[in-house]
Amino acid sequence: MTIRWPLLVVLASLTALAPVATDLYLPGFPAMGASLGADASGVQLTLTSFLAGLALGQLVMGPLADRYGRRRPLIAGTVACTVAGVACALAPTLPALVGFRFVQGFAGAAGMVIGRAVIADLAAGRAAARAFTMLVTVGGVAPVLAPLAGGVLSGPVGWRGMLWAVALLCVPMVVGVVVVVPETRPPGLSPAPLRRALRTVAASRGFWPPVVVFACSFGVMMAYIAASPFLYQDVIGLSEIGYGIVFGVNAAGLIGAGALAGRLVRRIDPARMVRWCVAAQVTATAGFAALAIGGAPVWTYPVMIFVAVAANGGIMGNTAALAMEPVRAVAGTGSAVLGFGQFAVGALVSPLVGLGGSGSAVVPALVMAGSSMLAGLVCRFGLDRDRHVVEQPA
C-alpha cells in the first residue's frame, strides 16, 4: 500500500484532535469556574484529567492495535471520544466534567497512537519521515492555534459551546476513519502478546534515542505554549492583538519548517536533519536564556523563540520515523511508548515555566534551554551518526 493524501489528512486530523481538545476551551476557564462553582484549581482538573487519560490511553490503545488490528480500535476510540465530548458539553457538575474529560482523553488517544502505527505499517525510511513530518507538524500547530480560536468563540458561545465544538469536530473524523483508513494490520497477522511487544520495544537500541529527542523537543514546544501569554504580554508588553499576531507568526514558522523538512528529506538523511535542527534549537534557546539572564532588551526575545519553535518542524517528524523504524513489527506498542513519553515530558515542563512569576522570562528560557540541551546531548552521543534509512515510495 502507499500513503495517499486523503489518508494523511485523516490521520493528521486525528493527531490534531487531542491538542485541540486540550487548548480550545482554555479561554473559558473563568466562566466555567463561575458556572460550576469551582475555583481555579478545580477547573484545572478538567485539563489534568484529560492529559492523564490521553497518556494512559496510548499505553492501552497501542498494544490493542497490535493485537486486534488497526481499524476496530481506531473506530471504537473515535466514536467513544465523540460520545464523551457530548457528555462533557452537557456535564452538570465539575466532578462529572472531570470524569468525562478523562474518558475523552483516553478514547482520543486511539487516533494519535494508531495513526502513527498506520504510517509505520505502510511506509519506511524517508517516505515514513515525510508522512510523520506532516502528522507532527499539524499536531504541533494545533495547540498553538487552538487557544486563539477559543478566544474568538468564548464570547459568542461560552465554555459549553467550545466543548460542543470539540465534540462536533469528532464527527467528520469518525466518518473519515470509516471511509478512508484501511486495515493495515489484520488481526491474524502474527499478533504479539503485550509482554513480548514491550520486550521487543525495550530491547531495541535504535528506538530510545530518537524517542528522547522527540519528547524533549515537544517539551520545548509545551514550555513555550504554557509561558507565551506571560512572556509576550507581561514581559515584552504586547497587546492581546499583538500576542495573537506573534503567535501566528511562530505557527507559520513551524508549518513552513515542517513543509521544508518534508521536501529536504528526499535528499538528506533524516538523522542528519535532526542533528542540524536540534543544533539550531539549542543555539536559539541558549541565546534566549542568555538574553533573559543578561537583561537584554525584551524585543530580542521573539527572534530566539521563533527559531526554537520553527526548528521543531524538522525534528519531530524525523525522530518519529527514526524511532518507529526498528519496531515496525509492534508499531502500535512502539507508538504508545513514543506518545506516552511525549506527553509525560509536556506535563512535566508546563508547570515549571511559572515558577519565576508572570513578570520574568528567565525561568521559561531556562526550561526551554534545558529541554533542548538534553535533546542535543542525545543527538551527540546517542543518535547513530551512520544511521541511514532507505527510500520507499510514498
C-alpha positions in Angstrom: 0.0 0.0 0.0 1.0 3.6 -0.4 0.2 6.6 1.7 -2.2 8.9 -0.2 -3.2 12.4 0.7 -6.8 11.6 1.9 -5.3 9.1 4.3 -2.7 11.6 5.5 -5.3 14.3 6.0 -7.5 11.9 8.2 -4.5 10.8 10.2 -3.3 14.3 10.7 -6.7 15.4 11.8 -6.8 12.6 14.4 -3.3 13.7 15.6 -4.6 17.3 16.0 -7.8 16.3 17.9 -6.1 15.8 21.3 -4.3 19.2 21.4 -7.4 21.0 20.1 -9.5 19.4 22.9 -6.8 20.4 25.3 -6.4 24.0 24.4 -9.6 25.2 22.6 -11.6 25.8 25.8 -8.8 27.4 27.9 -10.2 30.9 27.4 -13.4 29.7 29.0 -11.8 28.7 32.3 -13.0 31.7 34.4 -16.6 31.4 33.1 -16.5 27.7 33.7 -15.5 28.1 37.3 -18.2 30.7 37.9 -20.9 28.5 36.3 -19.9 25.3 38.1 -19.0 26.9 41.4 -15.3 25.9 41.2 -12.1 27.6 42.0 -9.1 27.8 39.6 -7.5 24.6 40.8 -10.8 22.7 40.4 -11.2 23.9 36.8 -7.6 23.0 36.1 -8.5 19.4 37.0 -10.5 19.1 33.8 -7.3 19.7 31.9 -5.2 17.4 34.1 -7.7 14.6 33.8 -7.8 14.9 30.0 -4.0 14.7 29.8 -3.9 11.7 32.2 -6.5 9.9 30.0 -4.5 10.8 26.9 -1.2 9.4 28.3 -2.8 6.2 29.7 -5.0 5.7 26.7 -1.9 5.5 24.4 -0.4 2.7 26.5 -3.6 0.7 26.2 -4.7 1.5 22.6 -1.3 0.9 21.0 -1.0 -2.8 22.2 -4.6 -3.4 21.4 -4.0 -2.2 17.8 -1.1 -4.7 17.6 -3.3 -7.5 18.8 -6.6 -6.8 17.1 -5.8 -4.8 14.0 -5.9 -1.0 13.4 -9.4 -0.3 12.3 -11.5 -1.7 15.1 -9.7 0.0 18.0 -9.5 3.2 15.9 -13.2 3.3 15.1 -14.2 2.4 18.7 -11.9 5.1 20.0 -13.1 7.9 17.8 -16.8 7.0 18.4 -16.2 6.9 22.2 -14.3 10.2 22.0 -17.3 11.8 20.2 -19.8 10.5 22.8 -17.5 11.6 25.7 -17.3 15.0 24.1 -21.1 15.4 24.1 -21.1 14.2 27.7 -18.5 16.9 28.6 -20.6 19.6 27.0 -23.7 18.5 29.0 -21.9 17.8 32.3 -23.9 19.3 35.2 -21.2 19.3 37.8 -17.4 19.7 37.9 -16.7 16.1 39.1 -18.8 14.8 36.1 -16.9 17.0 33.7 -13.5 15.8 35.2 -14.6 12.2 34.7 -15.9 12.7 31.2 -12.7 14.6 30.2 -10.7 11.6 31.3 -12.7 9.3 29.1 -12.5 11.8 26.2 -8.7 11.8 26.5 -8.4 8.0 26.9 -10.5 7.4 23.8 -9.0 10.2 21.8 -5.5 8.6 22.3 -6.5 6.0 19.8 -6.3 8.5 16.9 -2.8 9.6 17.9 -1.2 6.2 18.7 -2.9 4.2 15.9 -2.3 6.9 13.3 1.4 6.6 13.8 1.2 2.8 13.7 -0.7 3.0 10.3 2.1 5.2 8.9 4.7 2.6 10.2 2.7 -0.2 8.6 2.6 1.4 5.2 6.0 3.2 4.8 9.6 3.0 6.0 12.6 5.2 5.7 12.3 8.6 4.0 8.7 8.0 2.9 7.7 7.5 6.6 9.8 10.5 7.6 7.8 12.7 5.2 4.4 11.3 6.4 5.4 11.7 10.1 6.6 15.2 9.5 3.1 16.1 8.2 1.4 14.4 11.2 3.6 16.1 13.9 3.5 19.5 12.1 -0.3 19.5 12.3 -0.2 18.2 15.8 2.3 20.9 16.8 0.4 23.7 15.2 -2.9 22.7 16.7 -2.1 23.6 20.3 -0.7 26.9 19.1 -3.8 28.0 17.2 -6.4 26.4 19.4 -6.3 29.0 22.2 -6.7 31.7 19.5 -9.8 30.0 18.1 -11.1 29.6 21.7 -10.6 33.3 22.3 -12.8 34.1 19.3 -15.5 31.6 20.4 -15.5 32.3 24.1 -17.7 35.4 23.9 -20.4 34.1 21.4 -20.8 30.5 22.5 -19.3 30.3 26.1 -17.4 27.4 27.6 -20.1 24.9 26.9 -20.2 26.0 23.2 -16.4 25.4 23.0 -16.8 21.9 24.4 -19.6 21.3 21.8 -17.2 22.5 19.1 -14.7 19.8 20.2 -17.4 17.1 20.1 -18.6 18.2 16.7 -15.1 18.1 15.3 -15.0 14.4 16.1 -17.9 13.6 13.8 -16.1 14.1 10.5 -13.1 12.3 11.9 -15.3 9.2 12.6 -16.6 9.4 9.0 -13.0 9.8 7.7 -11.8 6.7 9.7 -14.6 4.5 8.5 -14.3 5.6 4.8 -10.6 6.3 4.3 -8.4 4.4 6.8 -7.7 0.8 5.6 -6.8 -2.2 7.8 -3.0 -2.2 7.6 -2.5 -5.0 10.2 -5.3 -7.6 10.2 -5.8 -9.4 13.5 -4.4 -12.6 12.0 -1.1 -11.1 11.1 1.2 -12.5 13.9 -0.3 -10.7 16.8 2.2 -10.2 19.6 1.2 -10.5 23.3 1.7 -7.3 25.2 4.6 -8.5 27.3 6.5 -9.7 24.2 5.8 -6.5 22.4 7.1 -4.4 25.3 10.2 -6.6 25.5 10.7 -6.0 21.8 10.4 -2.3 22.2 12.6 -2.2 25.3 15.3 -4.2 23.7 15.5 -2.0 20.6 18.6 0.2 21.0 17.7 2.2 18.0 14.3 3.1 19.4 15.1 5.0 22.5 17.5 7.9 21.4 15.0 9.4 18.9 12.2 8.9 21.4 14.1 11.1 23.9 14.8 13.7 21.3 11.2 13.7 20.2 9.9 14.1 23.8 12.4 16.8 24.7 11.7 18.8 21.6 8.0 18.6 22.4 8.9 19.8 25.9 10.4 22.9 24.3 7.1 23.5 22.5 4.9 22.9 25.6 7.1 25.2 27.7 6.7 27.9 25.0 2.9 27.4 24.9 2.5 27.5 28.6 4.7 30.6 29.1 3.7 32.5 26.0 0.8 34.6 27.4 3.0 35.9 30.2 6.1 36.3 28.0 4.5 38.2 25.2 2.1 40.3 27.2 3.5 40.8 30.7 7.3 40.7 29.9 7.5 42.0 26.3 4.5 44.2 26.7 2.4 43.3 23.6 -1.3 43.8 23.5 -3.7 40.8 23.1 -3.8 41.5 19.3 0.0 41.7 19.2 0.2 38.5 21.1 -2.1 36.8 18.6 0.0 38.1 15.7 3.3 36.9 17.1 1.7 33.6 18.0 0.5 33.2 14.4 3.9 34.1 13.0 5.5 31.4 15.1 2.9 28.9 13.9 3.7 29.9 10.3 7.4 29.3 11.0 6.6 25.8 12.4 4.4 24.9 9.4 7.0 26.3 6.9 9.8 24.4 8.5 7.8 21.2 8.5 7.0 21.6 4.8 10.6 22.3 4.0 11.8 19.3 6.0 9.3 17.1 4.1 10.9 18.1 0.9 14.5 18.0 2.0 14.2 14.5 3.5 14.2 13.2 -0.1 17.8 14.2 -0.3 19.1 14.5 3.2 19.2 11.6 5.7 16.6 12.1 8.5 19.1 11.6 11.3 21.4 14.3 9.9 18.5 16.7 9.5 17.5 16.0 13.2 21.0 16.9 14.3 21.0 20.1 12.3 17.6 21.2 13.6 18.4 20.3 17.2 21.6 22.3 17.0 19.6 25.3 15.8 17.1 24.8 18.6 19.8 24.5 21.2 21.5 27.7 19.9 18.2 29.6 19.9 17.1 28.5 23.4 20.6 29.1 24.9 20.6 32.5 23.3 17.1 33.2 24.7 18.3 32.2 28.2 21.5 34.3 27.9 19.4 37.4 26.8 16.9 36.9 29.6 19.6 36.4 32.3 21.6 39.3 31.0 18.7 41.7 31.0 18.8 42.3 27.2 16.1 44.4 25.5 12.9 42.4 25.5 12.4 42.9 21.8 15.3 40.5 21.2 13.4 37.5 22.8 10.9 36.8 20.0 13.6 36.2 17.4 15.1 33.4 19.5 11.7 31.9 20.3 10.7 31.9 16.7 13.8 29.9 15.7 13.3 27.4 18.6 9.7 26.8 17.7 10.3 26.5 13.9 13.1 24.0 14.5 10.5 21.5 15.8 9.2 21.3 12.2 12.4 19.4 11.2 12.8 17.5 14.4 9.7 15.7 15.5 8.6 14.1 12.3 12.0 12.7 11.5 12.6 11.5 15.1 9.2 9.7 15.0 10.2 8.0 11.8 13.6 7.0 13.2 12.0 5.7 16.4 9.3 3.6 14.6 11.7 2.1 12.1 13.2 -0.6 14.3 9.9 -1.5 16.0 7.6 -1.8 12.9 6.7 -5.4 13.9 5.0 -4.0 17.0 4.3 -0.5 15.7 1.2 0.0 18.0 3.2 -0.6 21.1 6.1 1.5 19.9 3.8 4.3 19.1 2.2 4.1 22.5 5.6 4.4 24.3 6.6 7.3 22.0 3.3 9.2 22.7 3.4 8.5 26.4 6.9 9.9 26.7 5.9 12.9 24.7 3.0 13.9 27.0 4.9 12.9 30.1 7.6 15.4 29.3 5.0 18.0 28.3 3.1 17.6 31.6 6.4 17.9 33.5 7.6 21.2 31.9 4.3 23.0 31.7 4.0 23.9 35.4 7.8 24.7 35.7 7.7 27.8 33.5 5.5 29.6 36.0 7.9 29.2 38.9 9.6 32.6 38.3 6.3 34.5 38.2 4.5 36.2 35.4 6.9 39.0 35.0 10.1 37.1 34.4 11.4 35.4 31.2 14.3 33.7 32.9 12.6 30.5 34.1 10.8 29.8 30.8 14.0 30.4 28.9 15.9 28.0 31.2 13.3 25.3 30.9 13.3 25.6 27.1 17.1 25.6 27.0 17.4 22.6 29.4 14.9 20.5 27.4 16.6 21.3 24.1 20.1 20.7 25.5 19.1 17.3 26.7 17.9 16.6 23.1 21.3 17.9 21.9 23.2 15.6 24.2 21.3 12.6 23.0 21.9 13.6 19.4 25.6 14.0 20.1 26.2 10.7 21.9 23.1 8.5 21.3 21.8 9.1 17.8 23.9 6.9 15.5 25.9 9.1 13.1 25.9 6.4 10.5 22.2 5.7 10.8 20.5 5.8 7.4 17.1 4.9 6.1 16.2 3.6 2.7 13.9 5.3 0.3 10.4 3.9 -0.2 7.7 5.4 -2.4 5.2 7.5 -0.6 
